[in-house]
Amino acid sequence: MEYSNIYFVGAGGIGMSALERYFNQNGYRVGGYDKTPSPLTQALIGEGIDIHFEDNIEAVADAFKDPKTTLVCYTPAIPKDHGELNYFRQNGFEVVKRSQLLGLITRSKRGLCFAGTHGKTTTSSMTAHLLKQSHVDCNAFLGGILKPYDSNLMLSAKSDLTVIEADEFDRSFHTLSPYMAVITSCDPDHLDIYGTEEAYRESFAHFVSLIRPDGMLLKRAGIKVDCSQLPQGARYAEYGVVMADAAAKPDYYATNVRIGGGTILFDYVARAEGITLRDLEVGVPVPINVENATAALTIAMLNGCTEQELRDGLKSFGGAKRRFDFYVKRDDLVVMDDYAHHPDEIRASLTSVAQLFAGRKVTVAFQPHLYSRTHDLVDGFASALAIPQRTILLPIYPAREQPIPGVTSEWLLDKIKAEDRRIGQEAERYVVAKEDLIGHLTELRAKGDLDVLVMMGAGVDIERLVAPAADALRDL
């Protein structure tokens, strides 16, 4: 690439940070803007990346003000009236989306691309770990900070395999050229971008068409994705979790799932290869991870991991931060963080919590993310958030949006209560201001009325409250 400097507008985003680290480690001068400081931006600054937090072109270092030497990358979450971004656009700079830059990097490599409304971060992270700890190795651009690597970027000197989280927001995944692609789910989301469910699903059909003719599509069995545009020559297969006596089984599947004593064991079957791996242990023992592991094991196996490497890698997988991330896990108290922000994600997450901690009272503190998503999917949110015994809502996190009249957490609360009435259950549901949440949780704990707590949502507010809440509750 002809540029020596790269400037990132929205530098604190998880996907952006992986690119910043990649270019920083490859000798480029890297800088950028983000709205607010965070542990991630502080880590980036500590690595030598120049980040500031005021939308002011005067705060941009002079080295980034020459269009001949500086490429500008932005995330679609940045508002259209952003001063710095408009300055670059109006002054002759080449300005690209994050997805375009990622596409340029990965075009010359064998991309293992993971798409889906939910499940893609955990599944891609699990695959990256399986490959990294094996003799195969890989590069990876992930949508979460992978433990224990403490990074969302992996680099390899010997492998051209590149694990990529393929984001459907703003059709970003259409810039990729996958060698192998995995589709974990296709539950309509981002309707503020796509408009209709049909348009959302069509974007996945187009993603399928981008797979290399010598590649493969691995799709979770049962999800609605038109695969008719898969290029001739590319392989098609499905994966899933089934009962041992199921009449129909996908090409790759998990079965004989056993949950208990804080562990999960299952058997994995690759039908075409004639392989059965028995008694695999999931490193992050959450029921939904059996399904994620099935996809990850398949991709890792097809790219050369041995059976023992698969077994050892799955057991040692530490998970991604903010994906079933336990801060406290004791017999008398559990505090965990989860990024779930779509109704189907929430349902899967809370159902898994109920299974894992059967017989214990579950409290979810949830912050809705985006007015538009809350409006478009409100019935799904109400149904999912009626699963736990107690639901605490924070005010909606707006991100890039302006408020929609009538769309509030109080409105969502009424919908959850209506769902409770419909199914005839009694539960606790209410709204708490974000600045009052920790105090309220400590009061519940002091009264002996807080057992399993799930802090949930994609917004910055809820994320920043998790560690202080865990610290406050741990010693009560």
DAZI-V999162 format. One record per residue. RES is the residue in one letter. SS is DSSP state (2 for helix, 1 for strand, 0 for the rest). D_FIRST is the distance of its C-alpha to the first C-alpha in Angstrom with 2 decimals. Layout:
# DAZI-V999162
res: (RES | RES)
ss: (SS | SS)
d_first: (D_FIRST | D_FIRST)
This chain:
# DAZI-V999162
res: (M | E | Y | S | N | I | Y | F | V | G | A | G | G | I | G | M | S | A | L | E | R | Y | F | N | Q | N | G | Y | R | V | G | G | Y | D | K | T | P | S | P | L | T | Q | A | L | I | G | E | G | I | D | I | H | F | E | D | N | I | E | A | V | A | D | A | F | K | D | P | K | T | T | L | V | C | Y | T | P | A | I | P | K | D | H | G | E | L | N | Y | F | R | Q | N | G | F | E | V | V | K | R | S | Q | L | L | G | L | I | T | R | S | K | R | G | L | C | F | A | G | T | H | G | K | T | T | T | S | S | M | T | A | H | L | L | K | Q | S | H | V | D | C | N | A | F | L | G | G | I | L | K | P | Y | D | S | N | L | M | L | S | A | K | S | D | L | T | V | I | E | A | D | E | F | D | R | S | F | H | T | L | S | P | Y | M | A | V | I | T | S | C | D | P | D | H | L | D | I | Y | G | T | E | E | A | Y | R | E | S | F | A | H | F | V | S | L | I | R | P | D | G | M | L | L | K | R | A | G | I | K | V | D | C | S | Q | L | P | Q | G | A | R | Y | A | E | Y | G | V | V | M | A | D | A | A | A | K | P | D | Y | Y | A | T | N | V | R | I | G | G | G | T | I | L | F | D | Y | V | A | R | A | E | G | I | T | L | R | D | L | E | V | G | V | P | V | P | I | N | V | E | N | A | T | A | A | L | T | I | A | M | L | N | G | C | T | E | Q | E | L | R | D | G | L | K | S | F | G | G | A | K | R | R | F | D | F | Y | V | K | R | D | D | L | V | V | M | D | D | Y | A | H | H | P | D | E | I | R | A | S | L | T | S | V | A | Q | L | F | A | G | R | K | V | T | V | A | F | Q | P | H | L | Y | S | R | T | H | D | L | V | D | G | F | A | S | A | L | A | I | P | Q | R | T | I | L | L | P | I | Y | P | A | R | E | Q | P | I | P | G | V | T | S | E | W | L | L | D | K | I | K | A | E | D | R | R | I | G | Q | E | A | E | R | Y | V | V | A | K | E | D | L | I | G | H | L | T | E | L | R | A | K | G | D | L | D | V | L | V | M | M | G | A | G | V | D | I | E | R | L | V | A | P | A | A | D | A | L | R | D | L)
ss: (0 | 0 | 0 | 0 | 1 | 1 | 1 | 1 | 1 | 0 | 0 | 0 | 0 | 2 | 2 | 2 | 2 | 2 | 2 | 2 | 2 | 2 | 2 | 2 | 2 | 0 | 0 | 0 | 1 | 1 | 1 | 1 | 1 | 0 | 0 | 0 | 0 | 0 | 2 | 2 | 2 | 2 | 2 | 2 | 2 | 2 | 0 | 0 | 0 | 1 | 1 | 1 | 0 | 0 | 0 | 0 | 2 | 2 | 2 | 0 | 0 | 2 | 2 | 2 | 0 | 0 | 0 | 0 | 0 | 1 | 1 | 1 | 1 | 1 | 0 | 0 | 0 | 0 | 0 | 0 | 0 | 0 | 2 | 2 | 2 | 2 | 2 | 2 | 2 | 2 | 0 | 0 | 0 | 1 | 1 | 1 | 1 | 2 | 2 | 2 | 2 | 2 | 2 | 2 | 2 | 2 | 0 | 0 | 0 | 1 | 1 | 1 | 1 | 1 | 1 | 0 | 0 | 0 | 0 | 2 | 2 | 2 | 2 | 2 | 2 | 2 | 2 | 2 | 2 | 2 | 2 | 2 | 0 | 0 | 0 | 0 | 0 | 0 | 1 | 1 | 1 | 1 | 1 | 1 | 1 | 1 | 0 | 0 | 0 | 0 | 1 | 1 | 1 | 1 | 0 | 0 | 0 | 0 | 0 | 0 | 1 | 1 | 1 | 1 | 1 | 0 | 0 | 0 | 2 | 2 | 2 | 2 | 2 | 2 | 2 | 0 | 0 | 0 | 0 | 1 | 1 | 1 | 1 | 0 | 0 | 0 | 0 | 0 | 0 | 0 | 2 | 2 | 2 | 2 | 0 | 0 | 2 | 2 | 2 | 2 | 2 | 2 | 2 | 2 | 2 | 2 | 2 | 2 | 2 | 0 | 0 | 0 | 0 | 0 | 0 | 1 | 1 | 1 | 1 | 1 | 0 | 0 | 0 | 0 | 0 | 0 | 0 | 0 | 0 | 0 | 0 | 0 | 0 | 0 | 1 | 1 | 1 | 1 | 1 | 1 | 1 | 0 | 0 | 0 | 0 | 0 | 0 | 0 | 0 | 0 | 0 | 1 | 1 | 1 | 1 | 1 | 1 | 1 | 1 | 1 | 0 | 0 | 1 | 1 | 1 | 1 | 1 | 1 | 1 | 1 | 0 | 0 | 0 | 0 | 1 | 1 | 1 | 1 | 1 | 1 | 1 | 0 | 0 | 0 | 0 | 0 | 0 | 2 | 2 | 2 | 2 | 2 | 2 | 2 | 2 | 2 | 2 | 2 | 2 | 2 | 2 | 2 | 0 | 0 | 0 | 0 | 2 | 2 | 2 | 2 | 2 | 2 | 2 | 2 | 2 | 2 | 0 | 0 | 0 | 1 | 0 | 0 | 0 | 0 | 1 | 1 | 1 | 1 | 1 | 0 | 0 | 0 | 0 | 1 | 1 | 1 | 1 | 1 | 0 | 0 | 0 | 0 | 2 | 2 | 2 | 2 | 2 | 2 | 2 | 2 | 2 | 2 | 2 | 2 | 2 | 2 | 0 | 0 | 0 | 0 | 0 | 1 | 1 | 1 | 1 | 1 | 1 | 1 | 1 | 0 | 2 | 2 | 2 | 2 | 2 | 2 | 0 | 2 | 2 | 2 | 2 | 2 | 2 | 2 | 2 | 0 | 0 | 0 | 0 | 1 | 1 | 1 | 1 | 1 | 1 | 1 | 1 | 0 | 0 | 0 | 0 | 0 | 0 | 0 | 0 | 0 | 0 | 0 | 2 | 2 | 2 | 2 | 2 | 2 | 2 | 2 | 2 | 2 | 2 | 2 | 2 | 2 | 2 | 0 | 0 | 0 | 0 | 1 | 1 | 1 | 1 | 0 | 0 | 2 | 2 | 2 | 2 | 2 | 2 | 2 | 2 | 2 | 2 | 2 | 2 | 2 | 0 | 0 | 0 | 0 | 0 | 1 | 1 | 1 | 1 | 1 | 0 | 0 | 0 | 2 | 2 | 2 | 2 | 2 | 2 | 2 | 2 | 2 | 2 | 2 | 2 | 2 | 2 | 2 | 0 | 0)
d_first: (0.00 | 3.80 | 5.68 | 8.08 | 10.29 | 10.74 | 14.25 | 16.14 | 19.31 | 21.54 | 20.26 | 23.40 | 23.03 | 23.11 | 20.20 | 18.05 | 19.06 | 17.74 | 14.16 | 14.87 | 16.25 | 13.45 | 10.84 | 13.82 | 14.75 | 11.47 | 11.84 | 10.29 | 13.07 | 14.13 | 17.01 | 18.84 | 22.17 | 24.64 | 28.21 | 30.03 | 29.71 | 29.99 | 30.10 | 26.52 | 25.26 | 27.44 | 25.92 | 22.37 | 23.70 | 25.33 | 22.07 | 20.80 | 19.15 | 20.53 | 22.30 | 25.15 | 27.60 | 28.69 | 27.31 | 27.38 | 24.77 | 26.73 | 25.82 | 22.07 | 21.13 | 20.59 | 17.20 | 15.90 | 17.79 | 15.67 | 13.81 | 11.89 | 10.30 | 10.76 | 9.67 | 12.95 | 13.81 | 17.52 | 20.10 | 22.68 | 25.39 | 24.77 | 27.60 | 27.09 | 28.80 | 26.49 | 26.45 | 23.06 | 21.26 | 23.31 | 22.60 | 18.84 | 19.65 | 22.20 | 20.32 | 17.47 | 14.65 | 12.38 | 14.11 | 13.55 | 15.91 | 15.48 | 16.19 | 13.47 | 10.78 | 12.90 | 13.21 | 9.58 | 9.77 | 13.19 | 13.26 | 13.07 | 15.65 | 19.27 | 19.48 | 22.86 | 23.03 | 25.99 | 27.24 | 30.52 | 32.33 | 33.19 | 32.94 | 29.24 | 28.41 | 31.25 | 30.81 | 27.08 | 27.80 | 30.74 | 28.82 | 26.11 | 29.00 | 30.85 | 27.96 | 26.94 | 30.53 | 31.08 | 30.30 | 27.57 | 25.09 | 22.11 | 19.10 | 19.91 | 18.87 | 22.36 | 24.22 | 26.58 | 26.99 | 28.27 | 31.29 | 31.77 | 28.06 | 28.01 | 24.43 | 22.64 | 19.79 | 20.38 | 18.27 | 19.53 | 19.13 | 21.19 | 20.79 | 18.35 | 20.57 | 18.97 | 21.49 | 20.48 | 22.81 | 22.63 | 23.82 | 25.97 | 26.13 | 25.05 | 24.29 | 21.03 | 21.51 | 21.35 | 17.54 | 17.91 | 18.84 | 21.32 | 22.71 | 25.55 | 26.43 | 29.20 | 31.00 | 33.24 | 34.88 | 34.90 | 37.20 | 36.49 | 34.65 | 32.61 | 35.20 | 34.30 | 31.09 | 32.54 | 36.08 | 37.89 | 38.05 | 37.66 | 34.34 | 33.12 | 34.22 | 32.75 | 29.27 | 29.80 | 31.10 | 27.91 | 25.90 | 28.16 | 27.32 | 23.60 | 24.59 | 23.84 | 27.02 | 27.12 | 26.82 | 29.27 | 30.40 | 32.51 | 34.37 | 37.01 | 40.36 | 42.01 | 39.20 | 38.98 | 35.81 | 35.99 | 34.50 | 35.63 | 32.14 | 31.03 | 29.71 | 32.27 | 31.98 | 30.51 | 33.00 | 34.62 | 36.41 | 37.87 | 38.60 | 41.03 | 43.91 | 47.38 | 50.94 | 52.24 | 54.76 | 52.44 | 53.21 | 49.65 | 46.75 | 43.01 | 41.12 | 40.10 | 42.22 | 43.62 | 47.36 | 50.21 | 48.54 | 50.56 | 50.18 | 52.28 | 52.62 | 49.14 | 47.49 | 46.38 | 46.86 | 46.20 | 46.07 | 43.02 | 43.59 | 41.22 | 43.61 | 41.88 | 41.19 | 44.69 | 43.49 | 45.28 | 44.33 | 47.18 | 47.46 | 43.78 | 43.48 | 40.97 | 39.53 | 39.49 | 42.90 | 42.48 | 43.88 | 40.87 | 38.77 | 40.79 | 39.17 | 35.67 | 36.38 | 37.48 | 34.11 | 32.25 | 34.66 | 34.26 | 30.48 | 30.62 | 33.54 | 32.00 | 29.02 | 31.34 | 32.79 | 36.40 | 39.29 | 39.88 | 36.24 | 36.45 | 39.73 | 38.67 | 35.30 | 36.94 | 39.64 | 37.27 | 34.94 | 35.15 | 33.69 | 31.18 | 32.16 | 33.89 | 34.75 | 38.42 | 37.78 | 41.16 | 41.95 | 45.65 | 47.24 | 50.96 | 54.15 | 55.06 | 51.69 | 48.31 | 45.45 | 42.22 | 39.11 | 37.57 | 34.77 | 36.73 | 36.78 | 37.61 | 41.27 | 40.68 | 38.63 | 41.41 | 44.09 | 42.50 | 41.95 | 45.45 | 47.11 | 45.52 | 46.75 | 50.21 | 50.29 | 49.01 | 51.45 | 54.36 | 57.35 | 55.53 | 55.01 | 51.43 | 50.20 | 46.90 | 45.48 | 43.09 | 40.98 | 40.20 | 36.60 | 36.34 | 39.34 | 38.25 | 37.91 | 41.27 | 42.88 | 41.59 | 42.31 | 45.26 | 47.68 | 45.32 | 44.79 | 48.58 | 49.26 | 46.72 | 47.70 | 51.35 | 50.81 | 51.28 | 54.55 | 53.04 | 50.18 | 49.10 | 46.82 | 44.77 | 43.99 | 41.08 | 37.60 | 36.21 | 32.46 | 31.12 | 34.53 | 37.70 | 41.02 | 42.82 | 46.57 | 48.57 | 45.67 | 46.28 | 46.75 | 50.48 | 50.20 | 48.41 | 51.09 | 53.80 | 52.12 | 52.00 | 55.66 | 56.54 | 54.93 | 57.05 | 60.14 | 59.28 | 59.10 | 61.95 | 60.39 | 60.74 | 57.74 | 56.44 | 53.91 | 53.07 | 50.47 | 49.71 | 47.74 | 44.69 | 46.25 | 49.40 | 47.93 | 48.11 | 51.63 | 52.72 | 51.37 | 53.14 | 56.34 | 56.12 | 55.51 | 58.40 | 60.66 | 59.61 | 57.98 | 54.33 | 53.53 | 50.20 | 47.67 | 44.43 | 42.09 | 40.01 | 37.42 | 33.78 | 34.47 | 33.70 | 37.45 | 38.69 | 35.94 | 36.90 | 40.57 | 40.43 | 40.45 | 43.11 | 45.20 | 45.08 | 46.06 | 48.90 | 50.26 | 49.92 | 52.93 | 55.21)
